[in-house]
Amino acid sequence: MNAPVIVQVRDLFKTYNEGDLALRVFDGLCLDIFEGEFFALIGASGSGKSTLLNLLSGIDKPDRGKIVIGGTNITALDDRQQTLYRRNHIGIVFQFFNLIPTLTVLENITLPKELGGSRYKAAEPRARLLLEQVSLADRADAFPDKLSGGEQQRVAIARALLHEPKLVFADEPTGNLDDDTGAQVLDILLRLTCHAGKTLVMATHSMEIVKYADRVCRIQDGQLQIDPS
């Protein structure tokens, strides 16, 4: 691709200890992700797809190696700095929605901004706009337990995009949805990310989703293999 690199990973190592066993997930992994692309991660369960997303977002730390996002070496940041960087620059969509049941749909969407010091009223207009864009404008005052799984994931997408990140990570975002609902959620996610000039990095098992990706990488034996287009 001719686009600039937005994510650069160099010499990444990650090992987990299970009892007396050391399980190496990544063994010197290198990777470039370009601005505006839909980058799909595939691989067997336990291959490290979610681990890689957690490392890229600063939720987890590598044993060694460097991750640079938008010119910032996030591996050189302390925990607080990584949290602030993630809150300001990265959107994350999880498989299990992670909505707070005691907050309304609108309150769930505005919460990240409020945690960052913004007032509710300042975040509300964009939150309502995003609700319109995910076709949930009439559900702003509903609580999560009154929503279907697809509706909850659409709320989670809106929450992830509230601060207008250029980079969005999605971890099996349709994994808990039926095929038709998953297709609707994917359409909304692509429209609000890649089609809007953002970069989308998604871990998925779905070969239907892979068809839409600009590049597909398979994680195997601690390395990435680019699947032929």
Secondary structure, DSSP 8 states (H G I E B T S, - for coil): --S-EEEEEEEEEEEEEETTEEEEEEEEEEEEEETT-EEEEE-STTSSHHHHHHHHTTSS--SEEEEEETTEEGGGS-HHHHHHHHHHHEEEE-TT----TTS-HHHHHHHHHHHTT--HHHHHHHHHHHHHHTT-GGGTT--GGGS-HHHHHHHHHHHHHTT--SEEEEESTTTTS-HHHHHHHHHHHHHHTGGGT-EEEEE---HHHHTT-SEEEEEETTEEEE---
